[in-house]
Amino acid sequence: MDLDASSSSSSSSSGSCVEVLPSALLASIFSKLDVPSICSMAATCRTFNSCVSNLLSFIPDFSLLDVALTVDLLRRLLPSNPHLRILKIDCGRLDDLAIALLARPSLHELCLVECNQFTGLLLSQIGEKCRDLRSLSIDSLGENKMRSIPTSDLEKLLSGCSQLESLSLTFDITRFDWDDFPPVWAMTSRKLIALKMGYIASQMVTELLNLKVVLKQPPHHVQPVVLSRLQKLQLLVDFITDSLVGTISKVLTSLTHLDLEDLPDTEPDVPWDLTNAGLQQINPNGKLKHLSLVRGRKLIYTYFRRVNDQGILLMADTSSTLESICLGGFCRVTDAGIRSILHSCSNLQKLTVCHGSQLTDLVFHDMSATPLSLTHVGLRRCNLLTKLAIMRLACNKDLRLLDLRHCRNLGDESLRAIGGLPKLKILFLDGSNISDLGISYLGQGVASLISLSLKGCKKLTDKCISTIFNNSFGRTLQVLDLSYLPNLSDHGILSLARSGVPLIELRMQNCSLIGDTSVIALASMQAEGGWCGSTLQLLDLYGCGITVLSFRWFKQPYFPRLRRLGLTAFFHRDMVDALARKRPFLQILHHSQEVGDGYWNPDRFSRFEYEVDELQQWLYDRESESDEELLDGEIENDEEMIEE
């Protein structure tokens, strides 16, 4: 495999200095790095390039989820390697032709995301070749094709991977044949303890869990299907019902984590809904540590209208072991219900309530009387809460995540209380009633904020940007969401650029006053020792006021680490296509919801150890210059049109 990259004269001189180092020493050092760093080192000199070529033949972990590779590049990066145990790949640009490169007998863990172009053949081939697999995660299988998936492919997967301990199939499970679906699970690994499935009918789940299997060995007695050994279950279903919850609680007696979300397209009738009786069946064995019950939105907002405080009280009586709970869509639950959880679950660390329309400040009235030490709290769309609730909640000095999205009655005084949380890392304030003054209160005690979302806080102006980055909490920021701020302009982004804070993600959706000046300022930022170029991996400019003049700044060497760029769908299609060809590993998104939802994912905020993103340089070095010339020509033509 030829991994030679075009090296500059400086690379040659640096290479002569390392040629005297033993290759075994270099290999030992490089083996401690992650894959992007290894590829970056390969681009610096021929000696390192040769070392990396050999290293890729015996590294045990190949994880590269931030770049969607082509099959040709994947073939270069994944030579024959009998020592490979972990493989994590973004398959957004791959199809069935890449299966032979992905399904390897040596693997213990396989994670494949964005498998939109694959067919069910991927499942069967993994089952045939990856016999020692312990963990498997497949996302979005065949979603671009939207064809049915043969159940026989799933059967080969389950029968072949007899050592599986964790299985995640996050795609539309209803594309399997209903009648054949439950029986194939009788072949599932007896070691399976964690299962996650995408959209699946609740009736399919009930039939699956009620399936009996006859043992082949004497005495040939009937026992529940092997799924009875599950400890973690996460499902996206059509309806969360009493029957579903009851079956799960009865069959899965070892369950410690239960995560259920449904997406009804209409208000469910009684047989297809969750009631107080269903909640009472949860956690009969007292082993549950994590519980999440969420009613999502498909076409309209729907709620668990048949559950009230009584159901929550009954559930709390048997759930004292809970460490984390998430309740979404329980519109009839009041302060009494949530307080019963706070007082019954002495080990509770994470509490999330979404659409808590009945919650008031009384929900945290006696927080100081509980032994709780909450670290994560989410109160999304709890519109009756005011500063009093936040002041009482802030007695939990260990809070690391606070989600107050769309709590419209929270103002500057709430931020004064939040400012006293020294360990806070992630803060969501979307749609709240805060002003520039409130932002200054955060600097009173918050010292190491990583993620801040101010989306839709319409009172904020450019002044809040300078306030953020002049305070200590702003120096540690990696993720910032400034979307839907009508008063945010280029002046605010200039303040951000001057601060030199190495942001990883910046969202500015529908900020009409943001223009070309902001793009130029961000592209020219100097950070991390003075090197030129923004550290941004995600930049969302959907609905902003940029023009064709800013497009030259999206070319390399500017924004060297950029992986996702959000633009308005109708923005100069030819120029967008030319940019996509020049930077094939830059994902250009044209719909605001595609660019990311801002949820906390610690993997997204890890800092890179290298100064320049030479991974992209290495992958691009053999690309032709024709697309760059085309892009330059289109920009010049558009500039002439503007001048005319």
N, C-alpha and C positions, 0 to 999 in steps of 0.2 A: 504494500500500500504506500502510495506516494503522498506524504503530508508536507511536501516542501512548500514554503511560503516565500514570497518575494521579500528579501531582506535588504535594508538600506545599508549604506557604507558604515553607519554607526553600529548597525547590528553585526556587521562583519568584525569590526574591531572589538566589540564586546564579546563576540564568540571566541576570539583568540584567547581571551582571558580565562574562559571557562573550559577550554579544550583540555587543559591539564588536569581537571578534576576527574576522578574515577567515575565511570558510567554507573557503577553500582551505587555510589553516593548520590548522584543526581536522581537516579530512579527512586531511591529511598525518600529523598526530599519531595519529589513530585508526587509520590504516592500518597502524601499527606494532604494534597490539595484537592479541591472539588474539580469537576470536569471543566467548567468555564475557565478556571484559573490555569488548568493544565494546557488547554488550547491556547490561552494567552501566552504562556511561556513558549509554546511551539513557534510562535510568530516572531520571537525576539532574535534568534540566531539559529544557524544550522545545527550546532551541537545540541541545543535544546530540542530542536525539531526532530532530530534523530532519536533522542532519548524518549520523547513523547510517542513516537511511532512504535517503539518497543514496549513502552509502558501500557499502551492501549491493548496490548495482547495478554496482559495478566492482571489489570486492576480489577478488584472485586465489586466495585460500585460505579455504575455509569448513570448519573442523574443529570438530565438536561431538559428542564421543563419550560425554560423561558424563551426557547427558540424552536420554531417548527422546521425541522430539517426535511430536505428532499431525500428520496431513496438513494441517490448517488452519493450525497454527503454522508448519509447514515452508513453506507457501505464502507466509506473511508474511515469513519470514526469507530466502527464496530467490526474489527477483524475477528477472526477465530480466537476465542478466549475461553478456555475450559475453567478458568477461575472466576468468571463473572457470576455473581450471586444476586446483585440488585440492578435492575434496569428500569429507569423512569424516563419516558419520552413523550414529547408533544407530537402527536400524529396528525396534526392539522393538514399536512401536505403529503401524507402517505396513503396508500391503499393496500389491497391484498398482495401486491407485488413485494411489499416489504415484510410479509409475514415470516419468511425464512430467516430474516435478520433479527426478528424480535423474539420468536419462539425458540428458546435455547434450552437444551437439557440441563445445563448447570444452574439455572436460575432458581432462587428461593423466593424472590420478591419481584413482581412485575406490575408496573403502574403505567397505563397508557391512557392519555387524555386526548380529547378532540378526535376520536376515531370515526369521524363523520363519513369517510369514504370507504370504510371497510364493510364487509359482509359477515354473515355468520361463520364463514370459513375461519375467521380469526379464532373463534371459540374452539372449534373442533381441532385446529392445529395446535393450539396451546395444550389442549387435553392430551393429544397424542405425543407431544414432544417434551412438555414440561412436567414430568412425573414427580419431581421433588419440590414443586412450588408450594410455598407456605402462605404467601399473601398475593392476591390478585385483585387489581382494580382496573376496570374498563369503563371509559366514559364516552357517552354520545355515540354508541355503536350504530353505524349506518344511518344516521339521522338525515343526511343529505339524500339518501336513496328512498327512505320511508317505505321500504318493502318489508314484508313479513320475514321473520327469522326462523328457519327450520328448527324445531325442537330437538331434532337429532344432533345438531351442532352443540346445543347445551348439554345433551346427554353425554356426548364424547368428552366435553370439558369436565363434567362432574365425575364421570367414571375414571377418567385418566388422571386427574389431579387428586390422588387419594390422600395427600398429606396436607391439604389446604386447612389453614387455621382462620384465615380472614378472606372474605369474598365481597367485592363491591362491584355491582352491575348497575351503574347509574345511567340508564337509558330506558326507553319505553318498553317495559316488560310485556305489555299487552300485545306486542307484535309476535309473541310466541303463540302457538295454537293452545287454546284454553284447555281442551280435553286432555292433551298429552303433557301439559306443563307439570302438574303435581307428581305424576308417577316417576318422572326422571330424577326427582330429588331423593328418591330412595337410594340412589347411588352416591350421594354426597359423602364427602370425607367425614369419618367419625371424629375427627379432630377439630371440626369447624366450630368456632366459638364466636365469630363476629360476622354479621351479614348486613349488607346495605344494598337496597334495590331502589331503582328509579320508579317511575309511575307504574303502579300495579293496582288492579281492582282488589278491593278489600275482600270480596268473595273468593278470589284466587288465593289470597293469603290464608283465609280460614280453611279452605280445602287442603291447602298445602300442610298446614300445621296439624290438621286432623288425620292426615294420611298415616296408615299403619303399614308396617313392613314385616314380612315373615322371615325370620332368620334362617339361613341355609344350613347352619350347623344344628345338630340335635340340641335341645328337644324341639326345635322348629316352632317355638312359641312366637306370638305376635307382640311386637313392642312399638311404641311411637317412633315415627321417623327420626332420624339422627338429629334433626334440627332442635330436638328437645334439649340438647346440650348447649345451645346458644347462650352466651352471656351478654352480647351486644346486638341489638336489632335496630336498624334505621330504615324507615319506609316512607315513600311518598305514595299515597293512595287516593282513590276517588272520594271515599267517605270514611271518616273515623266513626265507628259504630260501637254500641255496647257489645255486640257479638264479637267484633274484632278484638276489642280490649279484653273481653272475657276469655276468648280462646288463647290469646297470647299469655295471659296471666296463669291460665290453667296448665298449658303445655310446657311453657318455657320457665321451669321452676328455678333455673339458675341465673335468670336474667338480672344483670346489674345496670345496664344502660338500655333505655327504651326511648326512641325518638320517632314520633309519628307526626306527619303533616298531611293534610288532605287539601284537595282543590275542587270543591263542589262547583258546578256551573249553575246550580239553582239552590234555593233553600231546601235542605233535605227534609223528608218526612220522618216520622217517628222511627220506623224500622231502620232507617239509614242515617241515624244521628246518634250522638253521644248524649247520655243523660246522667243524672245523679247516680242512678243504679250502676252505670258502667264505670264511673269513677271509683265507686266503692270496691270494685273488683281488682283494682290496681295494687300490686305489691303484696299479695297475700303471704308470701314467704319472708318478707322483710329484708330482702337482699338488694333492692333497687337503690342505686346511688345517683343516677342521672335520669331525669324524666323530662321529656319535651312533648307537648301536645299543642299543635299549632293548626289553626284553620287559615289556609292561605287564600289568595284571590286569583280566580281564573277569569271569569267574565264580570262578576259583580262581587261586592263585599258580602260575605256571609259570616255568620257567627254561631257559636254554640249556645243557642237560645234556650236550650232545655237543661242547662247547668246553672245552678245558683250557688250561694254560699254554703248551703247544706251539703252539696256534693263535694265541695272543696274541704269542708270540715271532716267529712267521712274519710276522704282520701288522706288527709293530714294525720288522722289517727293511726294509720298503718304505714306511714312514710317517714318515720323519725330518722331513718338512715340516709335520707336524701342529702346529697352534697350540692346538687345543681338541679334547678327546676326552671322550665320555660313554659309559659302559658300564653297562647295567642288566640284572640277572638272570643274570649269569655266575657261577653258584654254585660252579663247580669251579675257578675261577681263583684262584690263591694269590698270596702276596707276590711270588714270582718273576715272574709274568706282569706285574703292575703295575709292578714295578721295571724290567722290560725297556723299558716305555714311557717311564718317567722318564729312563732313561739313553740311549735311542735318539732321542727327540724333543727336540732341544736348544732348539727354539723354543716349546715347550709353555708356555702361560699359564693354561689352564683345564683342570682335571681333575675329573671326576665319576664316582663309582662307587656304584651303588645295589645293595643286596642282596649286598654282598661278604662273604658268610658265612665265607670262608676267610682273610680278611685279618687280619693281626696287627700288632703294633707294629713288626715287622721291615720292613714295607713302606716306611717312611721312615727306615730305619736309617742310610743314608749320604746323606741329602738334601743335606748341606752339601758333598758331593763333586761334585754335579751343577752345571751352569751355569744351572740353571733359576731363573726369577723368577716364580713362580706368583702370579696375581692372584685366581683363583677356584678354590676347592676344595670339592667336595661328597663326603661320605662317609656316605650315608644307609643306615641299617640294617646297618652294619658293627659287629656286636655284640662282636667280640673286641678291638676297639681300646681302649686305656687312655690314661692321661695321658702315657705315654712317647711314643706316636705323635704326640700333639698338641704336645708339647714340641719334637720334632724338626721337625715341620711348621712350627712358629712361627718357624723361622729365615728363612722367606720374609717379610720385613718389608713387602713390597708387597701382601700379601693384602688384598683389598677385600671379598670374599664368602667366608664359611665356613659350610657347611651340614653340621651334625652331627646331623641328626634321627635319633632312635631308636638312638643309640649309647649303650646303657644303662649301660656301664661307665665312662662319663666323669663325674668328680666335680669338686669344687671346685679341685683342683690343676690340672686342665685349663684352668679359667678364669684361673688365675694366668698360665699361658703365653699364653693368648689376649689377656690384658690388655696384653701387650707389642707388640701390632700397631697401630701408630699410624694406618694408613690404612684400617682396617677400617670398612666401611659397612653391611654386612648380615650378621647372625649368626642362625643357626637352631640352637636347643638343645633341640628338642622331645624329651620323653621321657628326658632325661638325668638323672643322679643328683646334681644340684647342689642347694645350699642357699642360704639368704640370705647366708651368708658368702662363697660363691663369687661372687655378684653384685658384691660390693664390690671384688673383685680386678680387675674390668673397668675400674674408674676409674683404674688405675695407668698406663695408656698409651693406651687407646682414647679418642679425643677427638671423633670426629665420626660416631658411629653413627646411621644413618638408620632401619634396620629391625631389630627384635629380636623373636624368637619364643621364648617359654618354655612353649609348649603341653605340658601333661602332666608338667611338672616338679613332682611331687607334694610335695616337701619344702618348696617355697617358701611363704612366708606374706606377710601384709601388709607386713612389714618390708622385703621386697625392693623394694616400690614406692617407699618413701621413699629407699632406697639408690640406686635408679636415678636418681631425679630430683634428688637432692642432689649427684650427680656430674656432671662436665662432659659425659660421653658421653650422659647422659639429656636434656640441654638441646637436642640436635639431633634427637632421635627424631621420626619422622613416622609410623611403623607399629609397633604393639605388639600381640602376641598373648599373652593371658593365659588362654587356654582350658584347661579341665580342671585347674584349680588348686583342690582341695577346701578349702584353708585361706584362700583369698582372699575378703575380705569388703568391706563398704562402707567400712570404715576405710581400706583400701588405696586405694580409688578416690578418697576424700576427699583423701588425700595427693597423688594424681595431679592432681586438680582445683586444689588450692592451688598446685601448681608453675607453672601457667599455660603449660605446654609445649603448643604448637599441634599436637597430633596430627592426622593425617589419617585413619588407620584404627586402630580399637580392637576387638579380638575378645575376648570373654569367654564362649565357649560352655561350657555345662554347669558354671557356677560357681554352685552352689545358694545360697551365702551372699550373692550380689550381689542387692540389692533396689532398691526405689524410691529410697532415699537416693542411690544411685550415679547414677541417671538424673537426679535433680534437680541433683546436684553438677556433672555433666557439662554439663547444659543451661545452667547458670548460670556456667560458666567465663568468666573475663575474660582475654583474650590479645591480643597484637598491638596495643598502645597503649590497652588498657582497654575496647574495645568488648565489649558483652555478647553472649555466644553462643558455643557450641563451634565449633571449626574442623573437626570430624569430617565426613568424607564417607562413611565406612562405620562402622557400629556394630553389632556382632554380640552379641545378648543371648539367643541360642537356648539354651533350657534353664536360664535364670537364674530367680531368685526374685522377679521383678517382678510387680506387681499392676496393677489398673485405675487406681490412683492415679497411676501414672507416666505415663499416656497424655496428660494435659493438657500435659506437657512436650515432647511430640513435635510439638505445633502450633507454627506460627510465632508469634513471631519466634525461638523456640528452635530449636537445631540448623539454622541457616539454610542450611548447605552440604550437609546430609545427602542422600546419593544412594541408599544401600543400608542397609536395616535388617533384621537377622535376629531373628525371633521364633519361639517354639514354634508348631507348626502349629495346635493346638487353642485358641490363646489368644484368647478373646472375639472370635469371628468378626465380629460386627456392628460392634464398635468398630474392628477392623482395616480393615474395608471403608469405614467412614466416614473414617478417616484417609487411606486410599488415594484417596478421592474429593477430599478437601480438598488433599492434596499429590500430585497425579497423577504428578509426576516423581520421587517417592520410590519406589524399588523395594523392596517388602516381601517378604522371602524367608522361607520356612517350613521349609526343610531345611538342616541344617548345612553340607552339602557345597556348597550353592548360593552361600554368602556369599563364597566366595573361598578359594583354596588357599595364599595367602601367597607365591607365587613372585615373584621379583624382576622388576619391570617399572619401569624408570626413569621412564616417562611418568606413572605413578601417583603419584610422589612430588614432582612439580613444585609449587612453592608459588605461590599466587595473589598477584597484586600489589594487588588491591583488598581493602578491609577487610570489606565486607559483600557477601554473595552477592545482588546486586540482579538477577542474571539470573532467579532464581526469582521475585523480587518482580515483575519486569516481566511474566513469563509468567502469573503468578497474578492480576494486578491486576484482571482482568475476570471472575474466578471469582465465583460467587454465594456468599453467606454461609450458605446453607442447610445445607451439610455441617458447617460449624463449629458451628452451633446443634445439629445432631443429635448431634455428638460430645460437646458440653458436656452435653446432656441425658442421654446414656447414661452419662457419667462420674458425674453427680450421682445418677442412679438406682442405680448400682452402689455409690456411697458410702453411700447410705441403707440399702441391703441389708446392707452391712458393719456399719454402726452397729447395725442391728437384731439 
